[in-house]
Amino acid sequence: MGTLLVAAGGGGDAIAAAALSALAPDEAVGIATMAWDRLIIDPLPGPRRAADFRALEKRQGWWQVTPHSRPIAPAGSTLPRLADEIPLPLVLLDPTNGAHDMRQQIENAATELRADHIRLVDVGGDLLGQPGDSGLRSPFGDALTAASCLTLPTKAWIAGPGLDGELSESLVWRRAEKHATVQTLDPEIWKPYLRTLDWHPTEATALLVSATYGLRGTVEIRDAGLPVCLSTRSPTVLEMELTAVADINPLVSLLADTESLAEAESRAVQTMGATELETERTKAAKTKRSRVFASDVLMSLPEWETEARGRNVDFVTYRRLAEALGHIDVPAMKALLAARHPRRVNGFLWAVSDEADQPLQ
């Protein structure tokens, strides 16, 4: 039979799922994911519905994203381009009717694609969050996806503990170690997806790739400038039974029988105190995109780097740098900086110092 991989948080988790399919117990037959992108890609907060796309392929109780699919403006999505570059069927999970309906979508896709195993992929480990965790910023999406898999034959893969800048590496490791088996990633699994990561705005998966290739040091990520340490534990995958995840994270079980996204969000707020949906709505209401010229970026960069070195930062994601300097177009900014300072490019990260080494080729 086969394995259906499920991206817990959408976005970069789908790319990680494609690469980690090399670890699957049998042939990988598809990747299921919500369409939930950062606001720099999709200006609308929250996950997209199937109705937010044109030209989805309607299957037997589920939707497949194809290279011809398109989000309906003003929505944006990376999924059609991913469908063109990932050599597995891309299953769209529509959370409109809660975890109960998402579970049915996953079951239908698994049946049609002939999968009898499911692997839930979460880069970073916020899936193991609990109420009161101070660094937890996005407890909802991953828990909702996990809840939809709870009664299915599912194991969770926590990849790159701590790399999403939410729970620390040590906390993820401490919560998982009694329940998990550990695998260290081989750089070879990333080679088919390096081109995809060149344009995709994922940060956690980019850090996982960088760590797998041997990069070590402190990386600043997100608009908040969160510090993340790349360590010897970063390029690992912790495999756990999903029931063990639900024992750690109470939100997973609480969302399992929800029948609408609104109901699921309400339960998440009651349990965790807040969700990333609230934060995205606030940011979307305030965000005003302005044109930033190349000369502005090049003039602002040295001062920002001096301040970053004062914070003991070795590397920065391009998304973080783009937001810090006010530049919206991340690929264009990356190309600009790479042309001016090619030695500072470390795969998917920018070195804030000329002395930084460059292991990723």
C-alpha positions in Angstrom: 0.0 0.0 0.0 1.3 3.5 0.7 1.8 6.5 3.0 -0.2 9.7 2.9 1.8 12.6 4.4 -0.1 15.4 6.1 1.5 18.8 6.5 0.4 20.0 10.0 0.8 23.7 9.4 0.5 24.1 5.7 3.1 26.1 3.8 6.7 24.9 4.5 5.5 21.8 6.2 4.3 20.5 2.8 7.8 20.9 1.4 9.2 19.2 4.4 6.7 16.4 4.0 7.8 15.8 0.4 11.5 15.5 1.5 10.7 13.4 4.5 8.7 11.0 2.3 12.1 9.2 2.0 11.5 8.1 5.6 8.0 6.6 4.9 7.4 2.9 5.7 6.3 2.4 2.2 5.7 4.4 -1.0 4.5 7.9 -0.5 1.3 8.5 -2.5 0.4 12.1 -1.7 0.7 15.1 0.6 -2.4 16.7 2.2 -2.2 20.3 3.4 -4.2 23.3 4.3 -3.7 26.4 2.1 -2.4 28.6 4.9 0.3 31.0 3.8 2.0 34.0 5.4 0.5 37.4 4.8 3.3 38.3 2.4 1.8 35.6 0.1 -1.8 35.7 1.0 -3.1 39.0 2.3 -6.2 37.3 3.7 -5.8 35.9 7.2 -6.4 32.3 8.0 -6.6 29.2 5.7 -8.3 29.2 2.3 -11.3 27.2 1.4 -11.7 25.0 -1.7 -14.1 27.7 -2.9 -11.2 30.2 -2.8 -9.6 28.4 -5.8 -10.3 28.0 -9.4 -9.5 24.8 -11.3 -9.1 22.4 -8.4 -9.5 18.8 -9.5 -12.6 17.4 -7.7 -11.9 13.8 -6.7 -14.0 11.3 -4.6 -14.7 13.5 -1.5 -11.5 15.5 -1.7 -9.8 18.2 -3.8 -6.4 18.0 -5.6 -4.4 21.1 -6.3 -2.8 21.1 -9.8 -0.4 23.5 -11.5 -3.4 24.9 -13.2 -5.3 25.8 -10.0 -5.4 29.4 -9.0 -6.4 31.3 -5.9 -9.3 33.8 -6.5 -8.1 37.3 -5.9 -7.3 38.9 -3.5 -6.3 35.5 -2.0 -2.9 34.2 -2.6 -1.4 30.7 -2.4 1.9 28.8 -2.9 0.1 25.5 -3.5 -0.4 25.6 -7.3 3.4 26.2 -7.8 4.1 23.5 -5.2 1.9 21.2 -7.2 4.0 21.8 -10.2 7.3 21.1 -8.4 6.4 18.3 -5.9 6.1 14.9 -7.6 3.2 13.7 -5.5 -0.5 14.5 -5.6 -1.3 17.6 -3.5 -4.5 17.2 -1.5 -6.2 20.4 -0.3 -7.6 20.2 3.2 -10.6 22.6 3.6 -11.2 23.4 7.3 -14.5 25.2 6.7 -16.4 22.4 8.5 -13.9 21.7 11.2 -11.8 18.7 12.0 -14.7 16.3 11.6 -14.9 17.1 7.9 -11.2 17.3 7.4 -10.9 13.8 8.7 -13.3 12.6 6.1 -11.3 14.4 3.4 -8.1 12.7 4.5 -9.9 9.3 4.7 -11.3 9.8 1.2 -7.9 10.8 -0.2 -6.2 7.9 1.6 -8.7 5.4 0.1 -8.4 6.7 -3.4 -4.6 7.0 -3.3 -4.3 3.6 -1.6 -2.6 4.7 1.6 -2.8 2.7 4.7 -0.3 4.8 6.7 -0.5 8.5 7.6 2.5 10.6 8.7 1.7 14.0 10.2 4.7 16.4 9.6 5.4 19.4 11.8 8.6 21.4 11.5 9.6 23.0 14.8 7.4 21.2 17.3 4.7 23.7 18.2 2.4 20.7 17.8 3.5 19.8 21.3 2.4 23.2 22.8 0.4 23.5 26.0 -1.6 26.4 27.6 0.8 28.8 29.2 3.8 28.2 26.9 5.2 31.7 26.6 6.7 31.3 23.1 3.8 29.6 21.5 2.5 31.8 18.7 0.6 29.5 16.4 -1.1 26.8 18.4 -4.2 26.5 16.2 -3.4 25.3 12.7 -1.2 22.4 13.6 -3.6 21.2 16.4 -6.6 21.3 14.0 -4.8 19.2 11.4 -3.6 16.8 14.1 -7.2 16.6 15.4 -8.4 15.6 12.0 -6.0 12.6 12.0 -6.6 11.5 15.6 -8.7 8.4 14.9 -6.7 7.5 11.8 -3.6 5.2 11.6 -1.3 8.2 12.2 2.2 8.8 13.5 3.6 12.3 14.0 7.0 13.4 12.7 8.4 16.4 14.7 11.2 17.6 12.5 13.8 20.2 13.5 12.8 20.7 17.2 12.6 24.4 18.0 13.3 25.7 14.5 10.0 27.5 14.2 11.0 29.9 17.0 8.1 29.0 19.2 8.9 26.2 21.7 12.6 25.9 22.5 14.5 22.9 21.2 15.0 21.7 24.8 11.3 21.9 25.6 10.3 20.0 22.5 12.9 17.4 23.2 11.9 17.0 26.8 8.2 16.6 26.0 8.9 14.1 23.2 11.8 12.0 24.3 9.9 9.5 26.4 7.5 8.8 23.4 9.8 9.2 20.4 12.3 7.4 18.2 14.9 9.7 16.6 16.3 9.8 13.1 19.0 12.1 11.8 18.3 13.5 8.3 20.5 12.9 5.3 21.2 16.0 3.1 20.4 14.0 0.0 16.6 14.1 0.8 16.5 17.8 0.2 18.2 17.9 -3.3 14.9 17.6 -5.3 13.5 20.6 -3.4 16.3 23.1 -3.2 14.9 25.0 -6.2 11.5 25.2 -4.5 13.0 26.5 -1.3 14.7 29.3 -3.3 11.3 31.0 -3.8 9.1 29.7 -1.0 9.0 32.0 2.1 9.1 29.2 4.6 11.6 29.9 7.4 11.4 26.8 9.6 11.9 24.3 6.7 14.7 26.5 5.4 16.4 26.3 8.8 15.9 22.5 8.8 17.6 22.2 5.5 20.4 24.5 6.5 21.0 22.5 9.7 20.9 19.2 7.8 23.8 20.5 5.6 25.8 21.4 8.7 25.2 25.0 9.3 25.4 26.0 13.0 24.8 29.3 14.8 22.0 31.7 15.8 19.5 32.7 13.2 17.0 35.6 13.5 13.5 34.8 12.0 10.1 36.3 11.6 9.0 40.0 11.9 9.6 39.8 15.7 13.2 38.9 15.2 13.1 35.6 17.2 16.5 34.0 17.8 16.8 30.3 16.8 19.9 28.2 17.4 21.0 25.6 14.8 22.5 22.7 16.8 23.4 19.1 16.4 19.8 18.2 17.3 18.3 20.5 14.7 18.5 18.0 11.7 16.5 15.3 13.5 13.0 13.8 13.3 11.1 12.7 16.4 8.6 10.0 15.5 5.6 9.7 17.9 2.2 8.1 18.0 -0.4 10.7 17.5 -2.1 9.6 20.6 1.0 10.6 22.6 0.9 14.0 21.0 -2.7 14.4 22.1 -1.7 13.5 25.6 0.8 16.3 25.6 -1.3 18.9 23.7 -4.9 19.1 25.1 -6.1 21.1 22.2 -5.8 18.2 19.8 -8.5 16.1 21.4 -10.7 19.2 22.1 -10.8 20.0 18.3 -11.4 16.5 17.1 -15.2 16.7 16.9 -15.5 20.3 15.7 -17.9 20.9 12.8 -16.8 24.4 11.8 -13.7 26.5 11.6 -15.4 29.0 13.9 -16.2 26.4 16.5 -12.6 25.1 16.4 -11.2 28.6 16.7 -13.5 29.3 19.7 -12.3 26.2 21.5 -8.7 27.0 20.8 -9.0 30.5 22.2 -10.7 29.2 25.3 -8.0 26.6 25.8 -4.8 28.4 24.7 -5.8 32.0 25.4 -5.2 33.2 21.8 -4.5 31.9 18.3 -2.6 32.9 15.2 -5.8 33.8 13.5 -6.3 36.7 15.8 -2.8 37.9 15.2 -3.1 37.6 11.4 -6.4 39.6 11.4 -4.7 42.4 13.3 -1.7 42.4 11.1 -3.7 42.2 7.9 -5.8 45.2 8.9 -2.6 47.2 9.5 -0.4 46.1 6.7 0.2 48.6 3.9 2.5 47.5 1.2 4.8 50.3 -0.1 7.4 50.2 -2.8 10.9 50.0 -1.5 13.8 50.7 -3.8 17.0 48.7 -4.1 19.1 51.7 -3.0 17.0 51.9 0.2 17.8 48.3 1.1 21.5 48.6 0.4 21.7 51.8 2.5 19.8 50.3 5.4 21.5 46.9 5.5 24.8 47.8 7.2 23.2 49.5 10.2 20.8 46.7 10.6 23.6 44.1 10.4 25.6 46.0 13.0 22.7 45.9 15.4 22.1 42.2 14.6 25.8 41.4 15.4 25.3 43.1 18.7 22.5 40.6 19.4 24.9 37.8 18.6 23.1 36.9 15.4 25.0 34.9 12.9 22.4 34.5 10.1 19.0 35.8 9.2 16.2 34.5 7.0 15.4 36.5 4.0 11.8 36.9 5.1 13.0 38.5 8.4 15.4 40.7 6.6 12.8 41.8 4.1 10.4 42.7 6.9 13.1 44.5 8.9 14.1 46.6 5.9 10.6 47.3 4.7 11.0 45.3 1.4 8.1 43.2 0.5 9.4 41.2 -2.5 11.6 38.6 -0.8 13.0 36.8 -4.0 13.9 40.1 -5.5 15.7 41.3 -2.4 17.6 38.0 -2.2 18.7 38.3 -5.8 19.8 41.9 -5.2 21.9 41.0 -2.1 23.3 37.9 -3.7 24.5 39.9 -6.7 26.2 42.5 -4.5 27.6 40.1 -1.8 27.6 36.5 -3.1 29.9 35.3 -0.3 27.2 36.2 2.2 24.6 33.8 0.8 24.4 30.6 3.0 21.9 28.5 1.1 18.6 29.9 2.3 20.0 32.3 4.9 22.0 35.5 4.8 25.2 35.7 6.9 25.4 39.0 8.8 29.2 38.7 8.9 31.7 38.1 6.1 33.4 35.6 8.3 30.5 33.1 8.3 31.2 29.8 6.5 29.0 28.4 3.7 28.4 24.7 4.0 25.3 24.5 1.7 26.1 24.3 -2.0 
